Each structure stands twice: as structure tokens, then as C-alpha cells.
């Protein structure tokens, strides 16, 4: 039983740092929002958007709300 509890604890921690990314295109601008959980935003995360031939179209960081 002890080993089962330890195993379940480590199994649950695998999903602790899952990153969610939402990208929305309104025709002119690409909006990117990123977060770990609904209350934990990915702050100052690097964002790179590539075009054809791996040309970098945008390079920046997310703000305090996880938005770039």
C-alpha cells in the first residue's frame, strides 16, 4: 500500500507542469495565450513564430498574463 501511494504521488506530478497554448488569428494579428493552469500564467515565456523556410516572423515574450 505504501508503494502504491508513492507511485500515485509521482504519477500525479507528471501533469503538474503541462503547458497550454491557445493561438487565435483574427485576419491581421495572431494572439497567443499560454498558461499552466487557469490561475498560473506562463509569464515571460519565449515566443517564436516561424514562416516559410523557417524564417522567424516574430520573437518576443509573454506578459504577466501569458499573452503575446
Residue pairs with C-beta under 8 A, 6 or more apart in sequence:
17 36
18 36
19 34
19 35
19 36
19 42
20 34
20 35
20 36
21 32
21 33
21 34
22 32
22 33
22 34
23 30
23 31
23 32
23 33
24 30
24 31
24 33
25 31
30 49
30 58
31 67
32 47
32 62
32 67
32 68
33 65
33 66
33 67
34 41
34 42
34 45
34 47
34 62
34 66
34 68
35 41
35 42
35 66
36 42
41 62
41 64
41 65
41 66
42 62
42 66
43 62
43 63
43 64
43 66
44 61
44 62
44 63
45 61
45 62
45 66
46 59
46 60
46 61
47 58
47 59
47 60
47 61
47 62
47 68
48 56
48 58
48 59
49 56
49 57
49 58
49 59
50 56
50 57
51 57
60 68
61 68
62 68
